[in-house]
Amino acid sequence: APAEIKDIDAQYQKIMPSFTAVQKIFSDYYYDYWNAMYYGTEFTGEVSYEEFSKKLDDAAAKNPDYIEYVVEYFRFCAASMTSEDEQLQIKNILKFKELAPEEHWLYCNELMQLYFSTGSYDKTVDIADIAIKNNYQTATAYIFKAEALFSSGRYEECVKTVEQDIAENSNKAATYVYKIRSLYQMGKKDEAFKFCETLYKGEDTDSSYYAIKAELHRMDKDYEEALSTCEEGLKLDDENIELYRQQAITYLLKEDATSAKTTLNKAYDRGATLELIHTIAVYSIIADDESWYEEVEQMLAANNLEIPQTILDFKAGKLTLEDIYIDGKGDVS
């Protein structure tokens, strides 16, 4: 067998006793809670991150052979399981990373998500680079890297990252929207539209092409073209939530709140992306729909998220609808 496979097998054999033992502690403690959360079974007990963390410490003290980074990995899993504060989750997984930097497959994805959700875009890029370098979940890593670069206004770097993704992954690349958005933000509208058209594949065109094209037309204030593009895409795929969202935003910009609500309801019936939830919050402010706004607040809070500052500023009258969906990055940020 190749040396690399032998090395992986040796590492696997080394950690398995600790991994199996600590995993059992984790499973025994969280099993009923896990089933209730994911499968809707009844759970009347209580779980506590602090209590489980103490169980881990006690077990590690009684079993000095436990590998420390395995213990810390499950401490992170526990914090994630009960949606503890994101900074605590980051602290836990950084402890694991410090102890086992080579075990990137166990920390890259989680750290990218946590860093991005807390607005630590430079750190998101750093972890994405580790994943890409080690050929680990590169599709996800490129998405996080491109989105982080775009969100921090590093548009030229974002374009280069997307081009690297496309060069390495050909038709599997899923970052093209960030190149389009970056080109637009760089003032290269013609290039943005031109690159967007490269995504058109005739009968094999993905409906996401129509969503990003509608977004460009909407930001360019060509509302009728944006709406007709959405309609064209929905004929192809009437389950595409982003198409409904772009349609609803365009209706809001046209001051047609009634059509916007109808469209948002169609999208909401099909699922709830974070972007859709943010758009519903904006609509709720315009329509003075307090119950839907409160529902959004509760949904975000249940996922340890808050109403973005952009929306709060809009509610306070500090931003206009055009400030959000035409100027700046063209969306809630």
N, C-alpha and C positions, 0 to 999 in steps of 0.2 A: 504494500500500500504506500501511497505517497507520504512523504514526511509530514506534510501539513495535516493530513487525516490522522496520522498516528499522534500528532501533538494534540489535536482536538479531542481524540479519544482519551488520551492520558489526562487531559484537563477535566474531561467529563467524569472519568472514574474518580478523580481526586475530590471533586465537589459533591458528588452524588450522595454520600452518606449524610453530609451536613444539610444538603438541599432537601432530601427526603424527610429528615427529622424535623427541620424547621417548618417545612411546608405542612407537615401534619399538625404542628402546633397552631399554625395559621388557619388551616382548614377546620380543625376541631372548634376553634373559637368563633369563626365567622360563617360556618356552614349554613346555619338556619337563617342568619341575616342575609347572606348571599342569595339563598333561594327565594326569600321574601322579596328582595330588591329586584331580582331578574325574572323570577317565575311567578310572583304573586302569591306565594304560599303564606300561611299565617305565621307571624312572628310577634310574640308578646314579651320577649326578653329585652335585654339591653346590651349593647356593645359599646366599648369605650377604647379609643386609641391609647389613652394613658394606661388603662388596665392591661391591654395587650402588650404594650411596650414594656411594661414591668415583667410580664410573663416571659418575654424574650430575654430580658436581662437576667432573670432568675435561671432560665434554661441554659443560657450561655455560661453563667457562673458555675453551674453544676456539670457542664459538659465542655471543658476547655478545648476539646478537639473540634468543636464547631468552628467553621471558617467564618471569620468576622464579617466579611463583606456579604456572605449569604444571610447572616442575621440582619444586617443593615438593609439588604434588599427587601426582606419581608417587613421590616419596619416601615419602609417607604410604601409598600403595597397596602399596609394597614391604614396609613394616613390617606392614601388615595381612595381606599374602599369607603371610608366614612367622610370623604370630602373635607378633610381638614384644611386649614389655611394654606394657600398655595406656597407661601414662603416657607412654611414648615415642610411641605412636600419637597420643595427645592433643596432645603437644607439636608433632608434625609438622603435624597438621591445623590447629592454632591458628596456626602460622606461615603456612600457606596462607590462613586466614581473615583474618589481619592484612594480608596483601598484597592480598587480593581479597574484601573483605567483601560486595560485591554479588553474588558468585557463590555465593549460598546453596544453589543446586541441587547444588553439588559438595561441600558440607560439612555441611549440616544433619542429614541422616539419620545419617551416620557419627558426628557429635559427640553426637547424642542417645543413640545406642546406647552409646557409650563412657562418657559421663557417667553414664548410668543404671547400667551394669554396675559402675561404680566407686563407686556410692552418692552421686554428686554430684547430688542431686535438684534443688536450686535452679538449678544450671547447666543441667540437663536442661530444666527449665521455660523458662529464658531462650532456649535454642536452639529449642525447640518454638514459642515465641511468634514468633520470626523466620520460621520456616517457615509458620506460620498467617497471619501478616501478609502474606507474599509469595505466599500461595495455592499453596505447594509441598508436595506429599504430605501434605495436611492430615489425612487419615485416620490416617496413621502418627503425625503430630505430636500429634494429640489423644490418641491412645493413650499415647504416651510422657509427655505432660503430665499426664494423669489418673493414670497409674500412679505417676509421681514424686510428685505431690501426695498421693496416698493413702499411699504408702510413707513419706513424711515426716510423716504425721499431720495434714496440712492438709486436713481432711475437708470443711469448708464450701467452700473454694476448689475442691476436687475436684468437688463436686456442681455448682457453678456452671459449671465447665469442661465437664462432661458435658452440661449443659443447653444450653450454647452450641453444642456439637458437634451435638446433636440438632436444635436450631433451624436450624443452617446446612446440615446434611447429611441431615436427615429420616431416611429408612429406611436410609441408608448408615452411620449412626453405629455404631461398634463399642465404645463406651466405657461403655455402660449398666451393666456389672457393677461399675464403680468407683463409680457413684452408689449402687448397692444396698449395696455393702460400706461405703461412707462413712456412709450413713444408719444402718446397723447399728452401726458404731463410735461414732456420735454418740448412741447410745441410742434411736434412732428406729426400733425394730424393726418396728412396725406399718407405718410409711411404707415401710420397705425391702421388706417382703412385698407391700405394695400396689403399689409401683412394679414389682416383679418380675412381678406378674400382668398388667401392661400389655404384657408381651412375649409373652403367650399369644395365638396367632393361629389357634386351631382346627387344622385339618388342615395349615395352612401354618406351624405353629409350628416354630422352629428348635430343634434338640436342645440347643443351649447354654442355652436357657431352663431345661431340666430340671437342667442342671449347677449353675447358680447357685441355683436353688430348693433343690436338695439340699444345697448348701453352707449356705444359711440355716438349714434344718432341722437340719443336723448341728451347727452352732454353737449352736443353740437347744436342743441335747441331745435333740431329737426324732428319735432314730436310726431308728426303724421307718418314719417318714414320709420320712426321707432316703433310706433303702434302696428304698422303694417308688417314690419319685420317680425314682431312678436306673434302676430296672427299666422304668418307663414310657418314659423317654427312650431307653433302649437298644433297645426295641422299634421305635422310630422310626429310630434310627441306631446300629447296633452297632459302628461304627468310631470313635465319639467317645471319645477317650482321657481327656478330663477327666471324663466320666461314670464311667468305670471307676475313676479316681483318687478321686473323691468317695466312691464305693462302698467302695473299699479303706480309706480313712481312717475311714469310719464303722464298718467291721468292726474296725479296730484299736481304736477307742474302745469297742467292745462286747467287747473282749478276745477276739476271734475271729481269731487270727493266721493260721489255716489258710485261712479264706475270703478273708482279705486277700491272702495270697500268690497264691491262684488268680486273683483279680481283677487283681492287679498284673501277673501274667504275661500275661493277656489284653490288658491295656493295652500292655505292653512289646512284644508281638508285632505291635502296630499302629503302633508308632513310639515315639520317646523325646523328650518335652518336658522342659524343665528342671524344671518342677514335678513331673513324674512321677519323675524321677531323684531328686529330694529326698525324695519320699515313699518310694521304694524304700530309700533310705538309712535312714530312720526305721524302716521295717519290719525291715531287716537288723539293726539294733541290738536291737530287741525280740526277734527270733527268734534272735539270736546267729548270724546267717548271715554269717560273715566273708568268704566268697568273693564274695557279691553286693555287700557293702559295698566290698570292694576293687575290684570291677568298676566301681562308681559312681565311686570315687576316680580310677581310671584314665581313665574317660570324661570326667570334668570336667577333669582335668589336660591331656588331649589338646586341650581347647578353651580352655586358659589360665584355667580356673576352679577354685575350691576348694570344699571342703565348707563350707557356711554356718556361721557361729558358733552359730546357733540349734541346729543338729544336733549340733555338737560339745558344746554345753552339755547337750543331752539325753543324749548318750552318757556325759558325765561325771556325770550324775545331778543337775545343777543345775536342769534343767527337767523337768516331767512332760509326758506326751502331751497332757493337757488344757491345759497352758500354751501349747502350740503351736497346737492345733487347735480350742480352745474360747475361750480367753482371748486377749488381745493382738489381733493382726490375723486370727487364725483360720487361719494357715498359716505355713509356713517363711518367715522374712523375713531 
